[in-house]
């Protein structure tokens, strides 16, 4: 509308100047268009919808890296049996279990070790239940965003009644449905990171993994992958703070006319930040699981990994190498964060086993 400042071609200039230089004209607002631009509900919906769209890939990535860790830790497959999940038929749980089954199909590592124990730790055995619950939460939030995208949140609302119109003042602008949904979304996203960090802790702990300490050939002289697991722990801890619900808060404004507000804008922004942190945690699990699989395959005779696991491992190895000694890890983690954001690992797995649920 020609007000304020803007960054244009590397300079901060008055908006009117930027619009003029760009050969544009300010928008002339019509009746009721001002509120449409500044109402917080639209922002909640926009940020929330983008987060929901991103969550589809994050959920699939979580299943892929969990399957990699399962194989690297010589886990057993029994907890993913379809018969178990048919008796507790949450959709997300069944989808996550199906994904892991397909990813590890053909694994000689699991076949070789599946009689070593009856069950694994929760961070492996309960992947369908934990990942699935987050998937179902994302599905619920998606349904809220879809309703909101097709709703009217203006005030007052003008209705045509015969030859005359009527203006009704209501509360459709209130963001409570979105605030509650995005708080739920943030909690669900945080849990994907939380269980991933627990798998990472097992991967670097030789007493639990049966792998070299901190996944390095020369422990003591090298830190191996100790610090990346610290990083995941820090991100997960940050998510725990961010997951505190915004919707339980309210600050009255407008001379106490607006005496209960949703705080949904903050709920949406926090949820998006939690999802981004979780994506980073999953990228670090990729790093550790790929290194662990290198060791798991070092047994003689060399066992094959599952079809999906092998595709993921190869895709990861196309951007980061096996580490024989300590080196600066930030560039490697950054490459895997980029790979997770682009969906490269999921794409490689789906080429091998078909589209994941």
N, C-alpha and C positions, 0 to 999 in steps of 0.2 A: 504493500500500500504506500510505499515511499517514505516510511518513517524509520528512524534508527540508523545503525551503521552496519556495514557488511564487509567481509573480506572479498575483494575482487581483484584478480590478477596479481595476487601477492601484496595488495595494499588494503588497509582498513580505511574505507571512505564512507561518506554518507550514502545511504541507500538510494536516495534520489539521484545522486551522481552516478552510482553504479548502474542503475536502471537505464539512465540516459545513455551512458557509454555503450551499453549492450543493445541499444536500439529498441528498448521496451518502454512501455508506459505503465505507471502505477495502476493497480486494480482499484476500481471504484466500487466500494462495497454497497450492496443493497440491503434491504431490510432483513434483519436477523442474521446476517452473515458474520458480524463481528464476534458473536458468542461462539459460532461454529469454529472460528479460528483459535480462540483462547480457552475454550472449555477443556478442563483437564481430562475428562472422560475419553476424548478422542486420542489424547496422547497415551493414556493407559492402553487403549485398544490397539494402537499402532505398535507400541513397543511389545506388548504382549503377543500380538499376532506374529511378529517377526521371531520372537523367542520360541513360540510354538512350532513355527516352520523349521527352525534350527534344531529343535529337540528330536525330530524324526531321525536325523543323521546321528546325533549324539547317542540316542538309544541303540541304534544298530552298532555303532562303534563300540559301545560298552559291551555288547554281546560278543563281538569279535575279539576284543582284547581279553575278555574273561576266558574265552575258549583257548586262546593262546597260553594264558597262565595255567589253565587246567592241565593242558598237555605238558607244559614245561615242568610243572610240579608233580607229574605222573599221577594225576588225579584219576578217580574212578568214574565211570559214566552213569552209574545207576540212578543218581538223583535227577537225571534228565529224561528218564523213561516216560513215554507218553501216557502210559497207564496211570502213573502217579498223578499227573496233572489233569487227567480226565475226572479225577475224584475231587478236585478243587478247581472248577473250571473258570477261573478268571482268565480273560482273554490275554492280557499282557503276560501273565505267567506262562500260559501255553505257548505263546509266540516266542518268548525268550528261550524256553526249553527247546522248542523246535529249531530255532536258529543255532543253538550250541550243538545240538545233535548233528545237524547238517554240516557244520563247520569242522567238527572233529571226525566225521565219517572217514573210515579208512586209516585211522591212526594206528600205526604199529606200536607207538609208545604206550598208548592207553591199553591196547590189547595185551602187551607184554606185562604190564604192571597191574592190571585191573583186579587180580586176585590177591594183591599185597595187603589190602585192607577193605573193610566194609563200607566206610564212608569218609568223606573229607571234612575239613573245617567249614564253618558256615559261609565264609567268603567265597568258597567254591561251590559247596553243595546247595546253597540257597540262592544262587544267582537267579534262577527263574522267579523265585518269590520276590526278591528285592528289585531286580531289574523290571520284573513284570508289574509290580505295584507302581513304580515310577512311570512306566508306559501307560498304565491305566489312568494315572493322575494327569499325564499330558493329554490324554484323550478327552478327559473331562474338561480341562481348560480349553482345549480346541473347541468343544461344543459351546462354551461360554463366549469365546471370541467370535464364533460364527453368528450367534444370536446378536451380539453387539454390532457386528459389521452390517447387519441388516435391520438395525433399529434406529429410531428417532430419539435423540437425547436433548433436543432443544427445549426452551421454555420462554414464554408460554407457547402452547401448541394451538395452531389455528385450524379449526374444522369448519367445513362448509355444511350448513344446515339449511336446506331449502334455498331461498334467495339470499339469506344472510349467513354471515360467518359467526363463529363463537370462539373466543380465546379462553383456553383453560390453562391455568397455572398448575403445574405438577412437579414431580421430582425425578423425571427420567434422566436428568443430568447427573444424578448421584452415582458415584463409581463403586458402590459397595459390592455388586456382583463381580466386578473385575478385580477389586482389591483382594477379596477372599480367594478368588481363583489364582491370582498371581502369587499370593503367599503360599498356596498349596503347590504351585508349580516350582517355586524356589526350594521348598522342602524336598520335593521329589527329585529335582536336579541335584541337590546336595547329596542325597543318598547314593546316587550313582558314583559320585566321587568318593564318598566315604568307604564304600565297600571295595572300590578299586584300590584305594590306599592300603587297605588291609591285605589284599592280595600281593601288593608290592612289598609289604613288610615281610611276608612269607618268602617271597622270591629272594630277598637279600639275606635272610636268616638261614645259615647253613644247617642249624639244628632242626629246622622245620622243613627245609626244601630238599636236602640231600645234594644240593648243588654247591659249588665253591662259595666261600664266604663273600658276600657283597658282589657276587657274580664276576669275580676277577681271578685270572689264573695265578696271580702272585699277590695274595692278600697280605696285609701288613705293610709291604712296600707301597701298595696301591690302595686307594680308598674304594675303587670300583664304583658301584652305583649306590653308595651310602647316601650321598648328598641329594641325588634326585628324589629318593624316597623322603628325605627331609622336606624337600620342596613340596611334594604332594601332601605331606602332613600339614605343612603351613597353609596351603591352599584350602585343604579340608577344614582346618581350624577356622580360617577366615569365613568359609561358607557357613559354619555353625553360627557365627555371629550374625551374618547377613540373613540367615533363615528365620531370625526372630520376626514374627508377623507384624507388618506395618498396620494391618487393618484393626488391630486392637487399640490403636492410638487415635486421637482426634484432638485437633486444636481449633476452638471456636474462632470465627472471624465475622466480619461485616456486622459489627455492633450486636453480636450474638444472634443475628438472623440465621447465619450459617453455623449453627451450634453443634452439628455433628457432621464431620467430613470423613471420607473413606481412607485417605492417605494412599490411594491406589496408584498414584504416579510413582511414589517411592517403591511401592510393592512391585510394580512392573520393572522399574530400573534395577532394583536389587535382584529380582529373579533372573534378568538377563545377565547380570554380572556373575551370579552363581553359576549359570549355565556355562559361561565363558571359562570360569575357574575350573569347572568340572571337565571341560574339553581339554584343558591343559593337563589335568591329572591323568586322564585317559591317554594322552600323548606320551606321558612319562611311563605309564604302564606298557605302552607299545615298546619303548626303548628297553625296559627291563625284561619283558617277556621275550623279545627277539633274542637278546643275549642269552637268556636262560634256555631257550630252545636250541641254540647252538650247542650248549653243553649237554642238553638232554639227548641230542642226536649224536653225541660223540661216543655213545656206547657201541660196542661191537657185538654182532653186526649192526651197522648203522640203521636205526629204525626210521621209517617214514612217518611224517606227521599227517594229520587229516588233510583232506583236499582244500578246505577253506583255510585252515591254519597255514598250510604251505603257501597259498596265494598271498595271505596277509604278510607272512614272514618275508617272502621274496619282495613284496612291494616296499616294505620297511627297509630292507637291505639295499634297495635301489637308491635310498637317500641318506642312510646312515650305515657305517660299517660296523663289524664286530670290533669291540675294543679289547686289545691285548694288554694295554696299559693305560694309566690315567691320562686324560687330556681334557681340555676345556670343553665342557659339556653343553654350555648354553646354545651354541650354534646348532648342535645336533637336536636338542629339544625343540628349538624354534622350527627346524625343518619338519619335525613330526607334528607340531601344533598346526603348521600350515597344511600338512598332509591330512590331518584330522578335519580341519576346516573345509578342505576341498572335497572330502569324501573319497580320497584316493584309495585308502585301505578297504573301505566298504565296497567300492566299485570292483576292486581286484577279487575280493571274496565272492561277490555276486556273479562275476564272470565264471568263477569256478563251480559254484554250487547253486546258482539261480538266485533270484531276488529274495532277500531276507524279509521276514515279516516285520 
